[in-house]
Amino acid sequence: MSAVVVSALNLYPVKSLAGVAVPRVALDATGPAGDRRWMIVDEGGRFLTQRELPGMARFTPGLTPGGLRIQAPDGDTLAVPVPPPDAPRAEVTVWKSALSAACAPEAAHAWLSERLGRAARLVYMDAACVRPVNPKRGQPGDVVSFADGYPLLLTAEASLAWLNVRLDAPVPMTRFRPNVTITGAAPFAEEGWRAFRIGEILFEITHPCERCSIVNVDPDLGVRAGPQPLKALAKHHRVDGKVCFGVNVIHRGRGAIAVGDPVGIVY
């Protein structure tokens, strides 16, 4: 059997905007440091994603020493500082989670609203904004960022290769927005693991990741176009009747992981 290693790492500084490939990731309490600590919401505080606004995929975020930078498809750039402790707060929702988040400056809201074509606000998960994971899947004290539900998502190159031969044209792994991608494992082998180690850090797999229409968004075009991987997965690969790709993961420790690190399957 081939050695299993980390082949790619990605951060998503703003929920549902483009991802950023990185060579190394530090892990803090909520997951990869800097991952999905920012989120765009509507006027009522509900999170906005590519499900309703596929064009969000073409906005490229980047972390800066003092905050965040977002580049629009036309090249225009927004710089946003991390909100200070006395910044205004907003009541926001992510699925079933109701949270109090820090607000970015009004100029950031206006910039995003103009470019997204609808009222939008940018919020930040500061130390006062704590979001537990689903208690049925985690342990007391497990927390998560503005990610859909869990601190990390892991995918495998072999699983994508298996899917691509069933599509009219191949799609890149960016469709599936993983934090960690591995190579060296058999297709969908990750769904049968319960835990693995990278370095000294233990990672527990909660369950396969159920997929939605976001995987049908072409991240380069910001539209639902071309191959439809959701349809192919629904036809060829289900887990307990659900359309899944990749696995949700909770880390049991702090530290850092890097591209090229070996992955040890625990059980």
C-alpha positions as CSV (number, residue, x, y, z in Angstrom):
1,M,0.0,0.0,0.0
2,S,1.3,3.5,-0.9
3,A,2.1,5.9,1.9
4,V,-0.7,8.3,2.6
5,V,0.5,11.9,2.8
6,V,-1.0,15.4,2.8
7,S,-0.9,16.7,-0.8
8,A,-2.7,20.1,-0.4
9,L,-3.9,22.5,2.3
10,N,-6.4,25.3,1.9
11,L,-7.8,28.1,4.0
12,Y,-11.1,29.9,3.4
13,P,-10.7,33.3,5.2
14,V,-14.3,34.3,4.4
15,K,-17.1,31.7,4.3
16,S,-18.0,30.9,0.7
17,L,-15.5,33.1,-1.0
18,A,-12.5,31.6,-2.9
19,G,-10.0,29.4,-1.0
20,V,-6.3,30.0,-0.6
21,A,-3.7,27.2,-1.1
22,V,-1.1,27.3,1.7
23,P,1.9,25.1,2.4
24,R,1.3,24.9,6.2
25,V,-1.6,25.3,8.5
26,A,-1.6,26.1,12.3
27,L,-4.5,24.6,14.3
28,D,-6.2,26.5,17.1
29,A,-9.4,25.7,19.0
30,T,-11.8,26.2,16.1
31,G,-9.7,24.6,13.4
32,P,-7.2,26.0,10.9
33,A,-6.1,29.4,12.1
34,G,-7.7,32.0,9.9
35,D,-10.2,29.7,8.4
36,R,-13.8,31.0,8.0
37,R,-13.4,33.6,10.8
38,W,-15.2,36.1,8.5
39,M,-18.6,35.7,7.0
40,I,-21.0,37.7,4.8
41,V,-24.6,38.0,6.0
42,D,-27.8,39.6,4.7
43,E,-29.6,42.4,6.5
44,G,-31.3,39.9,8.8
45,G,-28.0,38.3,9.8
46,R,-28.4,35.1,7.8
47,F,-25.3,33.8,6.2
48,L,-24.9,34.1,2.5
49,T,-23.2,31.5,0.4
50,Q,-22.6,30.3,-3.2
51,R,-25.9,28.4,-2.9
52,E,-27.7,31.6,-3.7
53,L,-24.8,33.8,-4.9
54,P,-22.5,31.6,-7.0
55,G,-20.5,34.7,-8.0
56,M,-19.0,34.7,-4.5
57,A,-16.6,32.1,-5.7
58,R,-14.7,34.8,-7.8
59,F,-13.9,37.0,-4.8
60,T,-10.5,36.2,-3.5
61,P,-9.7,36.8,0.2
62,G,-6.3,37.0,1.9
63,L,-5.3,37.3,5.5
64,T,-3.2,40.3,6.4
65,P,-1.3,41.1,9.7
66,G,-4.1,43.4,10.8
67,G,-7.1,41.9,9.2
68,L,-8.4,40.9,5.8
69,R,-8.1,41.7,2.1
70,I,-10.8,40.9,-0.5
71,Q,-10.2,41.2,-4.2
72,A,-13.2,41.5,-6.4
73,P,-13.4,39.9,-9.9
74,D,-12.7,43.3,-11.5
75,G,-9.5,43.6,-9.4
76,D,-10.7,46.2,-7.0
77,T,-9.6,45.4,-3.5
78,L,-11.1,46.0,0.0
79,A,-8.9,46.1,3.1
80,V,-10.7,45.4,6.4
81,P,-9.1,45.6,9.9
82,V,-10.0,43.1,12.6
83,P,-12.8,44.8,14.5
84,P,-11.7,46.2,17.9
85,P,-13.2,44.9,21.1
86,D,-15.7,47.8,21.2
87,A,-16.9,47.3,17.6
88,P,-20.7,47.1,17.0
89,R,-22.1,43.5,17.1
90,A,-24.7,41.7,15.0
91,E,-26.9,38.7,15.7
92,V,-26.1,36.2,12.9
93,T,-27.1,32.7,12.0
94,V,-25.2,29.8,10.4
95,W,-27.6,27.0,9.9
96,K,-29.0,26.3,13.4
97,S,-26.3,28.3,15.2
98,A,-27.3,31.8,16.5
99,L,-24.3,33.9,17.3
100,S,-23.2,37.4,18.2
101,A,-20.4,38.5,15.8
102,A,-18.3,41.7,15.5
103,C,-19.1,43.9,12.6
104,A,-16.7,45.2,10.0
105,P,-16.7,48.9,9.2
106,E,-19.7,50.3,7.3
107,A,-17.5,50.9,4.3
108,A,-16.9,47.1,4.0
109,H,-20.7,46.5,4.0
110,A,-21.2,49.1,1.2
111,W,-18.3,47.7,-0.9
112,L,-19.7,44.1,-0.7
113,S,-23.3,45.2,-1.2
114,E,-22.4,47.0,-4.4
115,R,-20.4,44.1,-5.9
116,L,-22.7,41.3,-4.8
117,G,-25.8,43.2,-6.1
118,R,-27.7,42.9,-2.8
119,A,-27.5,44.1,0.8
120,A,-24.7,42.4,2.6
121,R,-22.7,42.8,5.8
122,L,-19.3,41.5,6.8
123,V,-18.9,40.0,10.3
124,Y,-16.0,38.6,12.3
125,M,-15.7,35.7,14.8
126,D,-13.9,37.2,17.7
127,A,-13.1,35.7,21.1
128,A,-16.6,36.6,22.4
129,C,-18.2,34.6,19.5
130,V,-18.2,30.9,20.5
131,R,-19.9,28.3,18.4
132,P,-20.0,24.6,19.6
133,V,-20.1,21.8,17.1
134,N,-23.1,19.4,17.0
135,P,-23.0,17.8,20.4
136,K,-24.1,14.5,18.9
137,R,-20.9,14.4,16.8
138,G,-18.3,16.0,19.1
139,Q,-17.3,16.3,22.8
140,P,-18.0,19.0,25.3
141,G,-15.8,22.0,24.5
142,D,-15.5,21.3,20.8
143,V,-16.0,24.5,18.8
144,V,-16.0,25.5,15.2
145,S,-15.6,28.6,13.1
146,F,-18.3,29.8,10.6
147,A,-17.7,26.6,8.6
148,D,-20.8,24.6,7.9
149,G,-20.4,22.3,10.9
150,Y,-17.0,21.0,11.8
151,P,-13.4,22.3,12.1
152,L,-11.9,20.6,9.0
153,L,-12.9,18.8,5.8
154,L,-10.7,16.1,4.4
155,T,-10.8,14.9,0.8
156,A,-8.7,12.3,-1.2
157,E,-7.2,12.7,-4.6
158,A,-8.1,9.1,-5.5
159,S,-11.8,9.8,-4.7
160,L,-11.8,12.8,-7.1
161,A,-10.1,10.7,-9.8
162,W,-12.8,8.1,-9.3
163,L,-15.5,10.7,-9.8
164,N,-13.8,12.4,-12.7
165,V,-13.9,9.3,-14.9
166,R,-17.7,9.4,-14.4
167,L,-18.0,13.0,-15.6
168,D,-18.0,14.3,-19.2
169,A,-15.1,16.6,-18.2
170,P,-13.0,16.5,-15.0
171,V,-13.5,19.0,-12.2
172,P,-10.8,20.3,-9.8
173,M,-10.7,19.6,-6.1
174,T,-11.6,23.3,-5.5
175,R,-15.2,22.4,-6.2
176,F,-15.3,20.5,-2.9
177,R,-13.5,23.2,-0.7
178,P,-11.4,20.9,1.5
179,N,-9.0,22.0,4.2
180,V,-6.8,18.9,3.8
181,T,-6.3,16.8,0.7
182,I,-4.4,13.5,0.8
183,T,-2.9,11.2,-1.7
184,G,-1.9,7.5,-1.4
185,A,-5.3,6.2,-0.2
186,A,-7.8,4.2,-2.3
187,P,-10.9,6.0,-3.5
188,F,-13.3,6.7,-0.6
189,A,-11.1,4.8,1.9
190,E,-11.4,7.9,4.1
191,E,-15.0,7.1,4.7
192,G,-14.0,4.0,6.5
193,W,-11.5,5.6,8.9
194,R,-12.4,6.7,12.4
195,A,-9.2,8.6,13.2
196,F,-5.8,9.5,11.8
197,R,-2.6,11.3,12.9
198,I,-0.6,13.9,11.3
199,G,2.5,14.4,13.3
200,E,1.5,14.5,17.0
201,I,-2.0,15.6,16.3
202,L,-4.9,13.2,16.4
203,F,-7.9,13.8,14.1
204,E,-11.2,12.2,14.6
205,I,-13.6,11.7,11.6
206,T,-17.2,12.4,12.6
207,H,-19.0,11.3,9.4
208,P,-18.9,11.7,5.6
209,C,-19.7,15.2,4.3
210,E,-23.1,15.4,2.7
211,R,-23.0,17.6,-0.4
212,C,-25.1,20.4,-1.8
213,S,-25.3,22.5,-5.0
214,I,-22.1,24.4,-4.3
215,V,-20.1,21.6,-5.8
216,N,-21.8,22.4,-9.1
217,V,-20.4,26.0,-9.1
218,D,-17.4,26.6,-11.4
219,P,-15.1,28.5,-9.1
220,D,-13.4,30.3,-12.0
221,L,-16.6,31.5,-13.7
222,G,-18.8,31.9,-10.6
223,V,-21.7,30.1,-12.2
224,R,-23.3,26.7,-12.3
225,A,-21.9,25.4,-15.5
226,G,-20.2,22.5,-17.2
227,P,-19.9,19.1,-15.4
228,Q,-22.3,18.6,-12.6
229,P,-20.5,16.4,-10.0
230,L,-23.5,16.4,-7.6
231,K,-25.6,14.5,-10.2
232,A,-22.7,12.0,-10.7
233,L,-22.2,11.4,-7.0
234,A,-26.0,10.9,-6.5
235,K,-25.9,8.3,-9.2
236,H,-22.7,6.5,-8.4
237,H,-21.8,7.1,-4.8
238,R,-24.0,7.4,-1.8
239,V,-23.4,6.8,1.9
240,D,-26.5,5.6,3.9
241,G,-28.5,7.1,1.0
242,K,-26.8,10.5,1.2
243,V,-24.7,12.2,-1.5
244,C,-21.3,12.5,0.1
245,F,-17.7,13.5,-0.8
246,G,-14.9,13.9,1.8
247,V,-15.2,13.6,5.6
248,N,-15.8,16.0,8.4
249,V,-13.0,16.1,11.0
250,I,-12.4,17.3,14.5
251,H,-8.8,17.8,15.7
252,R,-7.6,16.7,19.1
253,G,-4.7,19.0,19.7
254,R,-3.0,22.2,18.7
255,G,0.0,22.5,16.4
256,A,0.7,22.7,12.7
257,I,0.5,20.4,9.7
258,A,2.2,20.9,6.3
259,V,2.0,19.6,2.8
260,G,4.1,16.4,2.5
261,D,3.3,15.3,6.1
262,P,2.6,11.6,6.4
263,V,-0.8,10.5,7.5
264,G,-1.1,7.6,9.9
265,I,-4.4,5.8,10.0
266,V,-5.2,5.0,13.7
267,Y,-8.3,2.9,13.3
